[in-house]
Amino acid sequence: MGTPEVEWLHTLFSRLASGDTRGFLDGCSPEMTLTARGVAESSVIVRRTGVAAWYEALGALTGGTLRTEVESVVVDGGRAVVVLLHAFHHDGAPRAYRTVNFCTVRDGRLLAWFCHPASRAGYAEAWGLPVPEGEPGRATVPVHR
């Protein structure tokens, strides 16, 4: 898979993806914050203590069908990028989109996590939201049925 840092981050985000929020949080600094963005101009900031509830709420929006997979991890010193694929059913149809997650690691723990859709249009389409102005449409990840 790669270096120990790459393997550690892959395992960390795989824990979150599998619903093991406790295992994920064990790898996070007490000061960790998540800054998540969707299609809105503003971001949501979640402190470490709120990450489990945030991820559970995301899954609830999909009726429990959310599946997240770690696709790629790149590490450069204390900085990393983790690409996640999120697949689920929404309005009776399979949907998927990717997020690019910029991470800061300090003292062997996740300190900061910035989550952005790889494509704002793809994110909007997956969730059935209006495509942001100026964004090309039809950017969702193909879903094989």
Secondary structure, DSSP 8 states (H G I E B T S, - for coil): --SHHHHHHHHHHHHHHTT-HHHHHHTEEEEEEEEE--SSSS-EEEEGGGHHHHHHHHHHHTTT--EEEEEEEEEETTEEEEEEEEEEEETTEEEEEEEEEEEEEETTEEEEEEEEES-HHHHHHHHT----TT--S--------
